[in-house]
Amino acid sequence: MIEYKGKSYICALDLGFEMIRGKWKAVILCHLHDGPKRFLELQRITCGVSQKVLSESLKQLESDKIITKHIYAEVPPKVEYLLTEKGQELVPALKIIEQWSKKQFSDLLDK
């Protein structure tokens, strides 16, 4: 068993999937791979995520040090989210899953 932040995981894979578990985290990471994004920009390009769920997902990703929040010292405040080195290392695995999905479900994607 692996203990992390008060939770138990049965193996390293279980712990790794915890970092991207949920409908939106992997999608957020793929969008941040393209470069830093502001909150409303992320909400717009993820098509369907509520403000509450996006905010919670970003906080969890930031807590796990997969993304970072950069707050600019200006009025009104400007905030951007970007991948950390840890997050950048995760993206290739997500891209492999994306390619697998495109191959396996090409008939659905062509519609």
PyRosetta script that sets phi, psi and omega in degrees:
from pyrosetta import init, pose_from_sequence

init()
pose = pose_from_sequence("MIEYKGKSYICALDLGFEMIRGKWKAVILCHLHDGPKRFLELQRITCGVSQKVLSESLKQLESDKIITKHIYAEVPPKVEYLLTEKGQELVPALKIIEQWSKKQFSDLLDK")
pose.set_psi(1, 144.5)
pose.set_omega(1, 178.0)
pose.set_phi(2, -115.8)
pose.set_psi(2, 128.6)
pose.set_omega(2, 177.8)
pose.set_phi(3, -100.7)
pose.set_psi(3, 129.8)
pose.set_omega(3, 178.4)
pose.set_phi(4, -149.3)
pose.set_psi(4, 121.4)
pose.set_omega(4, 178.9)
pose.set_phi(5, 51.0)
pose.set_psi(5, 43.7)
pose.set_omega(5, 175.2)
pose.set_phi(6, 78.1)
pose.set_psi(6, 7.0)
pose.set_omega(6, 178.5)
pose.set_phi(7, -118.7)
pose.set_psi(7, 154.4)
pose.set_omega(7, 178.5)
pose.set_phi(8, -107.0)
pose.set_psi(8, 139.3)
pose.set_omega(8, 178.8)
pose.set_phi(9, -126.2)
pose.set_psi(9, 142.6)
pose.set_omega(9, -174.0)
pose.set_phi(10, -78.8)
pose.set_psi(10, -21.9)
pose.set_omega(10, 179.2)
pose.set_phi(11, -162.0)
pose.set_psi(11, 174.0)
pose.set_omega(11, -179.7)
pose.set_phi(12, -62.0)
pose.set_psi(12, -35.3)
pose.set_omega(12, 178.6)
pose.set_phi(13, -63.2)
pose.set_psi(13, -43.7)
pose.set_omega(13, 177.7)
pose.set_phi(14, -58.9)
pose.set_psi(14, -44.7)
pose.set_omega(14, 178.3)
pose.set_phi(15, -64.4)
pose.set_psi(15, -44.0)
pose.set_omega(15, 179.1)
pose.set_phi(16, -61.0)
pose.set_psi(16, -42.6)
pose.set_omega(16, 179.4)
pose.set_phi(17, -68.0)
pose.set_psi(17, -25.6)
pose.set_omega(17, 176.8)
pose.set_phi(18, -60.0)
pose.set_psi(18, -33.0)
pose.set_omega(18, -178.2)
pose.set_phi(19, -65.7)
pose.set_psi(19, -28.1)
pose.set_omega(19, -176.8)
pose.set_phi(20, -119.1)
pose.set_psi(20, 9.5)
pose.set_omega(20, -178.7)
pose.set_phi(21, -63.1)
pose.set_psi(21, 144.0)
pose.set_omega(21, -179.4)
pose.set_phi(22, 111.0)
pose.set_psi(22, 164.1)
pose.set_omega(22, -174.1)
pose.set_phi(23, -71.1)
pose.set_psi(23, -30.1)
pose.set_omega(23, -167.2)
pose.set_phi(24, -108.1)
pose.set_psi(24, -21.3)
pose.set_omega(24, -173.3)
pose.set_phi(25, -59.4)
pose.set_psi(25, -48.1)
pose.set_omega(25, -179.3)
pose.set_phi(26, -63.6)
pose.set_psi(26, -38.3)
pose.set_omega(26, 178.6)
pose.set_phi(27, -64.4)
pose.set_psi(27, -43.1)
pose.set_omega(27, 177.9)
pose.set_phi(28, -59.8)
pose.set_psi(28, -45.1)
pose.set_omega(28, -179.1)
pose.set_phi(29, -62.8)
pose.set_psi(29, -40.6)
pose.set_omega(29, 178.5)
pose.set_phi(30, -64.1)
pose.set_psi(30, -38.5)
pose.set_omega(30, 178.3)
pose.set_phi(31, -69.5)
pose.set_psi(31, -37.0)
pose.set_omega(31, 179.3)
pose.set_phi(32, -72.4)
pose.set_psi(32, -19.4)
pose.set_omega(32, 175.7)
pose.set_phi(33, -62.7)
pose.set_psi(33, -28.8)
pose.set_omega(33, 178.8)
pose.set_phi(34, -76.5)
pose.set_psi(34, -10.1)
pose.set_omega(34, 179.8)
pose.set_phi(35, 135.3)
pose.set_psi(35, 169.7)
pose.set_omega(35, -179.0)
pose.set_phi(36, -58.2)
pose.set_psi(36, 146.0)
pose.set_omega(36, 179.5)
pose.set_phi(37, -135.9)
pose.set_psi(37, 148.6)
pose.set_omega(37, 172.7)
pose.set_phi(38, -86.7)
pose.set_psi(38, 163.3)
pose.set_omega(38, -175.3)
pose.set_phi(39, -55.9)
pose.set_psi(39, -53.2)
pose.set_omega(39, -177.3)
pose.set_phi(40, -64.7)
pose.set_psi(40, -32.7)
pose.set_omega(40, 176.5)
pose.set_phi(41, -65.1)
pose.set_psi(41, -44.1)
pose.set_omega(41, 176.4)
pose.set_phi(42, -62.1)
pose.set_psi(42, -42.1)
pose.set_omega(42, -179.8)
pose.set_phi(43, -63.1)
pose.set_psi(43, -40.6)
pose.set_omega(43, -179.0)
pose.set_phi(44, -67.1)
pose.set_psi(44, -44.5)
pose.set_omega(44, -174.5)
pose.set_phi(45, -81.4)
pose.set_psi(45, -13.1)
pose.set_omega(45, 176.9)
pose.set_phi(46, -88.6)
pose.set_psi(46, -7.3)
pose.set_omega(46, 171.3)
pose.set_phi(47, 46.9)
pose.set_psi(47, 82.7)
pose.set_omega(47, 172.1)
pose.set_phi(48, 120.2)
pose.set_psi(48, -11.8)
pose.set_omega(48, 179.1)
pose.set_phi(49, -77.4)
pose.set_psi(49, 135.4)
pose.set_omega(49, 178.3)
pose.set_phi(50, -77.0)
pose.set_psi(50, 160.9)
pose.set_omega(50, 179.9)
pose.set_phi(51, -60.0)
pose.set_psi(51, -41.3)
pose.set_omega(51, -179.1)
pose.set_phi(52, -63.6)
pose.set_psi(52, -48.3)
pose.set_omega(52, -178.1)
pose.set_phi(53, -67.0)
pose.set_psi(53, -40.5)
pose.set_omega(53, 177.8)
pose.set_phi(54, -62.4)
pose.set_psi(54, -45.3)
pose.set_omega(54, 179.5)
pose.set_phi(55, -60.7)
pose.set_psi(55, -44.4)
pose.set_omega(55, 179.0)
pose.set_phi(56, -64.5)
pose.set_psi(56, -42.8)
pose.set_omega(56, 180.0)
pose.set_phi(57, -63.4)
pose.set_psi(57, -43.4)
pose.set_omega(57, 178.9)
pose.set_phi(58, -63.3)
pose.set_psi(58, -41.2)
pose.set_omega(58, 178.4)
pose.set_phi(59, -63.4)
pose.set_psi(59, -41.2)
pose.set_omega(59, 179.1)
pose.set_phi(60, -65.9)
pose.set_psi(60, -44.9)
pose.set_omega(60, 178.6)
pose.set_phi(61, -62.9)
pose.set_psi(61, -37.6)
pose.set_omega(61, 177.8)
pose.set_phi(62, -69.3)
pose.set_psi(62, -41.0)
pose.set_omega(62, 178.2)
pose.set_phi(63, -61.1)
pose.set_psi(63, -35.7)
pose.set_omega(63, 179.0)
pose.set_phi(64, -85.6)
pose.set_psi(64, 4.8)
pose.set_omega(64, 178.0)
pose.set_phi(65, 60.4)
pose.set_psi(65, 33.1)
pose.set_omega(65, 176.4)
pose.set_phi(66, -92.5)
pose.set_psi(66, -31.0)
pose.set_omega(66, 173.5)
pose.set_phi(67, -128.5)
pose.set_psi(67, 165.7)
pose.set_omega(67, 174.0)
pose.set_phi(68, -131.4)
pose.set_psi(68, 153.7)
pose.set_omega(68, 179.3)
pose.set_phi(69, -109.9)
pose.set_psi(69, 123.5)
pose.set_omega(69, 179.1)
pose.set_phi(70, -107.0)
pose.set_psi(70, 119.2)
pose.set_omega(70, -179.7)
pose.set_phi(71, -105.2)
pose.set_psi(71, 119.7)
pose.set_omega(71, 179.8)
pose.set_phi(72, -84.4)
pose.set_psi(72, 141.6)
pose.set_omega(72, -179.8)
pose.set_phi(73, -83.2)
pose.set_psi(73, 78.3)
pose.set_omega(73, 177.8)
pose.set_phi(74, -149.1)
pose.set_psi(74, 165.0)
pose.set_omega(74, 179.7)
pose.set_phi(75, -119.3)
pose.set_psi(75, 126.5)
pose.set_omega(75, -7.6)
pose.set_phi(76, -67.2)
pose.set_psi(76, 156.5)
pose.set_omega(76, -177.2)
pose.set_phi(77, -61.8)
pose.set_psi(77, 139.1)
pose.set_omega(77, 177.0)
pose.set_phi(78, -110.1)
pose.set_psi(78, 129.1)
pose.set_omega(78, -178.4)
pose.set_phi(79, -125.2)
pose.set_psi(79, 131.3)
pose.set_omega(79, 175.3)
pose.set_phi(80, -125.9)
pose.set_psi(80, 147.2)
pose.set_omega(80, 176.1)
pose.set_phi(81, -108.9)
pose.set_psi(81, 138.8)
pose.set_omega(81, 178.1)
pose.set_phi(82, -146.8)
pose.set_psi(82, 158.8)
pose.set_omega(82, -179.4)
pose.set_phi(83, -71.9)
pose.set_psi(83, 141.9)
pose.set_omega(83, 169.8)
pose.set_phi(84, -85.6)
pose.set_psi(84, 178.8)
pose.set_omega(84, 175.8)
pose.set_phi(85, -60.9)
pose.set_psi(85, -40.3)
pose.set_omega(85, 177.7)
pose.set_phi(86, -59.5)
pose.set_psi(86, -42.6)
pose.set_omega(86, 178.6)
pose.set_phi(87, -67.4)
pose.set_psi(87, -39.2)
pose.set_omega(87, 178.7)
pose.set_phi(88, -63.9)
pose.set_psi(88, -34.2)
pose.set_omega(88, 178.4)
pose.set_phi(89, -69.8)
pose.set_psi(89, -23.9)
pose.set_omega(89, -179.8)
pose.set_phi(90, -80.3)
pose.set_psi(90, -29.1)
pose.set_omega(90, -175.0)
pose.set_phi(91, -56.7)
pose.set_psi(91, -43.9)
pose.set_omega(91, 179.4)
pose.set_phi(92, -56.7)
pose.set_psi(92, -37.2)
pose.set_omega(92, 177.3)
pose.set_phi(93, -64.6)
pose.set_psi(93, -39.7)
pose.set_omega(93, 178.1)
pose.set_phi(94, -66.6)
pose.set_psi(94, -38.1)
pose.set_omega(94, 178.9)
pose.set_phi(95, -66.2)
pose.set_psi(95, -35.0)
pose.set_omega(95, 176.2)
pose.set_phi(96, -63.8)
pose.set_psi(96, -43.4)
pose.set_omega(96, 177.6)
pose.set_phi(97, -63.9)
pose.set_psi(97, -39.5)
pose.set_omega(97, 178.1)
pose.set_phi(98, -61.9)
pose.set_psi(98, -44.9)
pose.set_omega(98, 179.1)
pose.set_phi(99, -64.1)
pose.set_psi(99, -41.0)
pose.set_omega(99, 177.3)
pose.set_phi(100, -59.9)
pose.set_psi(100, -44.8)
pose.set_omega(100, -179.8)
pose.set_phi(101, -63.2)
pose.set_psi(101, -42.0)
pose.set_omega(101, 178.2)
pose.set_phi(102, -61.5)
pose.set_psi(102, -39.5)
pose.set_omega(102, -180.0)
pose.set_phi(103, -69.9)
pose.set_psi(103, -46.3)
pose.set_omega(103, -174.8)
pose.set_phi(104, -74.1)
pose.set_psi(104, -29.1)
pose.set_omega(104, -174.8)
pose.set_phi(105, -120.4)
pose.set_psi(105, 32.1)
pose.set_omega(105, -177.7)
pose.set_phi(106, -58.6)
pose.set_psi(106, -34.6)
pose.set_omega(106, 179.2)
pose.set_phi(107, -62.6)
pose.set_psi(107, -32.9)
pose.set_omega(107, 178.7)
pose.set_phi(108, -78.3)
pose.set_psi(108, -34.0)
pose.set_omega(108, -176.5)
pose.set_phi(109, -77.0)
pose.set_psi(109, -21.7)
pose.set_omega(109, -179.1)
pose.set_phi(110, -77.0)
pose.set_psi(110, -12.6)
pose.set_omega(110, -176.6)
pose.set_phi(111, -78.7)
pose.dump_pdb("model.pdb")
